[in-house]
């Protein structure tokens, strides 16, 4: 395939001010209703719809018990809670009045046979009321339970949208006692949702986030892996150790730094974040646990004395601060700043340092075969970088300096090597990768290179930092890459996710063969238990975040 044939075509439609005005009017007028808005699924449906710009009406039997919905982004302007019961058709009609669509999520989650009418008759009431009030479209939340409970289904059959549970079998069977139903995992098809561009989240990530959430809410005690592996499994002293373990994060207010701070707070650490101007990092003070366990202090990597003060009493240091620039004048900030961090850490008795390197320190080597697998053994060529890309040169030399200083001073060093980092921002200002995405969506960028790049979710980068820190035997480099794509593939992914934007970029290297993505290995981080987030999800949430923060206009399909 040539680069010319891989061009990303412009979408139909105009990006004129009239078109934008039309979309904004549509956004203000489109009202949807969510039944059972305060439940587990319902709450997330409300959040998703608000993020997409809809005006949402949420129903509940007791709206006063659903105050958590009023804290969602956009709820102040576009969320209304109203009292309704699915068994009371008259309460549903005013809830649906003026709505374009209804999401019927409300349903009892119980094996109590007395609640069956609530599910069945309640659903009929919702459908009747929706039709009566002129609602055009209904999305109904069913269940896996309506699909898999059929004794006549072959265990080798693929479970898909054509499968139905047998009502009589369901009525007679207690699924809790059906010991044979889940002996072997069966095959299934979710292709219809994949065709709508849904990327499924790995189960490992779902479990991890669920446990962290329960810890946050006080439903689970907070333990760390390092604590659990000590004391022969005893829980004694967990809170005491949590209070004593202090770690410092340099560059705490940046894109990666902010997420590392968030991850460490969620894991129970006391965090000291450094910045040249802590006042500009107020977003960190809003993080969960920040009030009790986060301190911001002024420090500069070129000011050795300020680093010593910041690292005093710290068990570990995460060195993330580094200029993201090709300005040759900033190279000393990266290299000498890293040496200062390592020296100050050693001077202050810090045991362990996690250094944030860059994909730029790995892939910039003209002598590497295009068929070679990119892994931790690969290094960029400093002379080549010095000629072609000063940022890559700075990161390569800084990582070498960190390795040298750690060996000289007896520090335990683990290096996370992230590629181009995508995902939602915690900070208000646009970072470089988010700016690239925004420029394609707004049409500010008219062309893209015939080149491939490696990408990773910023939350995976943060988790990688925590994982290599907590594994006391973790040493050396850990390549943090989730996907490698040609730029045309990235833009096509954006077009699939957000067809309403006018992406009209063309390849600036027409006619030449399309550069092929290379192979890479992220096995070292996978061995530590890191599950990488699909790039499609990272891009989607990055764009939604930019819309929410006002960096991108909200344009409805």
Rosetta blueprint (number, residue, H / E / L):
1 X L
2 X E
3 X L
4 X L
5 X L
6 X L
7 X L
8 X L
9 X L
10 X L
11 X L
12 X L
13 X L
14 X L
15 X L
16 X L
17 X H
18 X H
19 X H
20 X H
21 X H
22 X H
23 X H
24 X H
25 X H
26 X H
27 X H
28 X H
29 X H
30 X L
31 X E
32 X E
33 X E
34 X E
35 X E
36 X L
37 X L
38 X L
39 X L
40 X H
41 X H
42 X H
43 X H
44 X H
45 X H
46 X H
47 X H
48 X H
49 X H
50 X H
51 X H
52 X L
53 X L
54 X L
55 X E
56 X E
57 X E
58 X E
59 X E
60 X E
61 X L
62 X L
63 X H
64 X H
65 X H
66 X L
67 X H
68 X H
69 X H
70 X H
71 X H
72 X L
73 X L
74 X L
75 X H
76 X H
77 X H
78 X H
79 X E
80 X E
81 X E
82 X E
83 X E
84 X L
85 X L
86 X L
87 X L
88 X L
89 X H
90 X H
91 X H
92 X H
93 X H
94 X H
95 X H
96 X H
97 X L
98 X L
99 X L
100 X L
101 X E
102 X E
103 X E
104 X E
105 X L
106 X L
107 X L
108 X L
109 X L
110 X L
111 X L
112 X L
113 X H
114 X H
115 X H
116 X H
117 X H
118 X H
119 X H
120 X H
121 X H
122 X H
123 X H
124 X H
125 X H
126 X H
127 X H
128 X H
129 X H
130 X H
131 X H
132 X H
133 X L
134 X L
135 X L
136 X L
137 X E
138 X E
139 X E
140 X E
141 X L
142 X L
143 X L
144 X H
145 X H
146 X H
147 X L
148 X L
149 X L
150 X L
151 X L
152 X L
153 X L
154 X L
155 X L
156 X L
157 X L
158 X L
159 X E
160 X L
161 X L
162 X L
163 X L
164 X L
165 X L
166 X L
167 X H
168 X H
169 X H
170 X H
171 X H
172 X H
173 X L
174 X L
175 X H
176 X H
177 X H
178 X L
179 X L
180 X L
181 X L
182 X L
183 X L
184 X L
185 X L
186 X L
187 X L
188 X E
189 X L
190 X L
191 X H
192 X H
193 X H
194 X H
195 X H
196 X L
197 X L
198 X L
199 X L
200 X L
201 X L
202 X L
203 X H
204 X H
205 X H
206 X H
207 X H
208 X H
209 X H
210 X H
211 X H
212 X H
213 X H
214 X H
215 X H
216 X H
217 X L
218 X L
219 X L
220 X L
221 X L
222 X L
223 X L
224 X L
225 X H
226 X H
227 X H
228 X H
229 X H
230 X L
231 X H
232 X H
233 X H
234 X L
235 X L
236 X L
237 X L
238 X H
239 X H
240 X H
241 X H
242 X H
243 X H
244 X H
245 X L
246 X E
247 X E
248 X E
249 X E
250 X E
251 X L
252 X L
253 X L
254 X L
255 X H
256 X H
257 X H
258 X H
259 X H
260 X H
261 X H
262 X H
263 X H
264 X H
265 X H
266 X H
267 X L
268 X L
269 X L
270 X E
271 X E
272 X E
273 X E
274 X E
275 X E
276 X L
277 X L
278 X H
279 X H
280 X H
281 X H
282 X H
283 X H
284 X H
285 X H
286 X H
287 X L
288 X L
289 X L
290 X H
291 X H
292 X H
293 X H
294 X E
295 X E
296 X E
297 X E
298 X E
299 X L
300 X L
301 X L
302 X L
303 X L
304 X H
305 X H
306 X H
307 X H
308 X H
309 X H
310 X H
311 X H
312 X L
313 X L
314 X L
315 X L
316 X E
317 X E
318 X E
319 X E
320 X L
321 X L
322 X L
323 X L
324 X L
325 X L
326 X L
327 X L
328 X H
329 X H
330 X H
331 X H
332 X H
333 X H
334 X H
335 X H
336 X H
337 X H
338 X H
339 X H
340 X H
341 X H
342 X H
343 X H
344 X H
345 X H
346 X H
347 X H
348 X L
349 X L
350 X L
351 X L
352 X E
353 X E
354 X E
355 X E
356 X E
357 X L
358 X L
359 X H
360 X H
361 X H
362 X L
363 X L
364 X L
365 X L
366 X L
367 X L
368 X L
369 X L
370 X L
371 X L
372 X L
373 X L
374 X E
375 X L
376 X L
377 X L
378 X L
379 X L
380 X L
381 X L
382 X H
383 X H
384 X H
385 X H
386 X H
387 X H
388 X H
389 X L
390 X H
391 X H
392 X H
393 X H
394 X H
395 X H
396 X H
397 X H
398 X H
399 X H
400 X H
401 X H
402 X H
403 X H
404 X H
405 X H
406 X H
407 X H
408 X H
409 X H
410 X L
411 X L
412 X E
413 X E
414 X E
415 X E
416 X E
417 X E
418 X E
419 X L
420 X E
421 X E
422 X E
423 X L
424 X L
425 X L
426 X L
427 X L
428 X L
429 X L
430 X L
431 X L
432 X H
433 X H
434 X H
435 X H
436 X H
437 X H
438 X H
439 X H
440 X H
441 X H
442 X H
443 X L
444 X L
445 X L
446 X L
447 X E
448 X E
449 X L
450 X L
451 X L
452 X E
453 X E
454 X E
455 X E
456 X E
457 X E
458 X H
459 X H
460 X H
461 X H
462 X H
463 X H
464 X H
465 X H
466 X H
467 X H
468 X H
469 X H
470 X H
471 X L
472 X L
473 X L
474 X L
475 X L
476 X E
477 X E
478 X E
479 X E
480 X E
481 X L
482 X L
483 X E
484 X E
485 X E
486 X E
487 X H
488 X H
489 X H
490 X H
491 X H
492 X H
493 X H
494 X H
495 X H
496 X H
497 X H
498 X L
499 X L
500 X L
501 X L
502 X L
503 X L
504 X L
505 X L
506 X E
507 X E
508 X L
509 X L
510 X L
511 X L
512 X L
513 X E
514 X L
515 X L
516 X L
517 X L
518 X L
519 X L
520 X E
521 X L
522 X L
523 X H
524 X H
525 X H
526 X H
527 X H
528 X L
529 X L
530 X L
531 X L
532 X L
533 X L
534 X L
535 X H
536 X H
537 X H
538 X H
539 X H
540 X H
541 X H
542 X H
543 X H
544 X H
545 X H
546 X H
547 X H
548 X H
549 X L
550 X L
551 X L
552 X L
553 X L
554 X L
555 X L
556 X L
557 X L
